[in-house]
Amino acid sequence: APLIVPSGRPGASVSPGVPAARRATAAAGQRTTFVPTRLLMPSGSRAPVVPSTVASDGSLEIPAKPNVVGVWNGGARAGDPFGSMVIAGHVDSAEYGLGVLAELKWLKPGAVIELQAGKNRLRYRVTRTVQVNQQSLATDDEFFAQGTTPHRLVVITCGGPFDRSKHRYRDNYIVIASPIV
């Protein structure tokens, strides 16, 4: 099922031509920001990260293969001082099997997730996990917040009961993590 970005979110009209990563060189004492190209989960499993745009119906376009995840191009970058960096992917697929985000269901506060792009690395410590009804993401701005929200990583995948008639999961597993400084 599509992951719906709340209406009116920044980035909803961003074109698919947005660069996959921006190179940054920081001066001494200056923070480096980057768009991740790889996700490293606490178990050691890794996934490529690709840009995810918002479709005309308001859904976040998530990579079809569950071993690849997408980063919402309307959100924060790794290292930004404010805003949510949203990464989403499928938990599994009938064609490709179990995905890298399947372990979200078992993560506990304190677990560490790392984002990478070239030589850039940023580690995040899980602070909260939650399971929500998929439909609530379309109207709840909590997980996509930008503005004055302190920087955080929000990782989303499908979960809960699978509805065979609709060919989708009812819920989403969401992990929220803060940068380790």
Secondary structure, DSSP 8 states (H G I E B T S, - for coil): --EE--TT-TTTT--TTS-S-------TT----B--SEEE-TTS-EEEEEEE-B-TTSEE---SSTTSEEEETTS--BT-SBSEEEEE--SEETTTEE-GGGGGGG--TT-EEEEEETTEEEEEEEEEEEEEEGGGGGT--GGG--TTSB-EEEEEEEEEEEETTTTEEEEEEEEEEEE--
